[in-house]
């Protein structure tokens, strides 16, 4: 719980729909924080009318092995 992961820079996003690629680009740049209260390896977000759920469903094909752990000790502290 609370581990920060980032999608590996080498992960190929070419086969994903446009909106899924937007999320994948953010996961490469900003990463995500693990929460252990839900389904196994499930990406969750808030629904919004501008997003196509069918495109976002394709994110289910991303595996845990496609991520790397972020060394937070080297991040600047506020």
C-alpha positions in Angstrom: 0.0 0.0 0.0 1.5 3.3 -1.1 4.2 2.0 -3.3 4.9 4.3 -6.3 5.2 2.6 -9.7 5.9 3.9 -13.1 5.1 2.4 -16.5 8.4 1.4 -18.1 9.6 3.9 -20.8 10.1 0.9 -23.2 6.4 -0.1 -23.0 4.9 0.1 -26.5 1.6 2.0 -26.5 1.1 1.9 -30.3 -1.6 -0.8 -30.2 -3.8 1.1 -27.7 -6.7 3.4 -28.6 -6.1 7.2 -28.3 -7.6 7.7 -24.9 -5.8 4.7 -23.4 -2.5 6.1 -24.8 -3.1 9.3 -22.9 -3.4 7.4 -19.7 -0.4 5.3 -20.5 1.7 8.4 -21.2 0.7 9.8 -17.8 1.7 6.5 -16.2 5.1 6.7 -17.9 5.6 10.3 -16.7 3.9 10.5 -13.3 3.4 6.9 -12.3 0.8 5.6 -9.9 0.4 4.7 -6.2 -0.7 1.2 -5.2 -3.7 0.9 -3.1 -4.6 -2.6 -1.8 -8.4 -2.3 -1.7 -9.9 -3.7 -4.9 -9.4 -6.2 -7.6 -6.0 -7.7 -8.5 -4.0 -5.2 -10.5 -6.9 -2.9 -11.4 -6.5 0.7 -12.6 -9.3 2.9 -11.3 -10.4 6.4 -11.9 -13.3 8.8 -11.7 -15.9 8.6 -14.5 -16.1 11.6 -16.8 -18.4 12.2 -19.8 -15.4 13.0 -22.1 -13.8 9.6 -21.7 -14.8 6.5 -23.7 -15.0 3.6 -21.3 -14.5 1.1 -24.2 -11.1 2.6 -25.0 -10.1 2.7 -21.3 -11.1 -1.0 -20.9 -8.0 -1.8 -23.1 -5.8 -0.7 -20.1 -6.7 -4.1 -18.6 -4.0 -5.6 -20.9 -1.2 -3.8 -19.0 0.6 -6.2 -16.7 2.4 -5.6 -13.4 5.7 -6.6 -15.0 5.3 -3.6 -17.3 5.9 -1.3 -14.3 9.0 -0.4 -12.3 9.3 0.8 -8.7 10.2 4.5 -8.3 13.0 5.2 -5.9 11.3 8.0 -3.9 14.5 8.7 -1.9 15.8 10.7 -4.9 12.6 12.8 -5.3 12.7 16.4 -4.0 10.8 16.9 -0.8 8.4 19.9 -0.4 
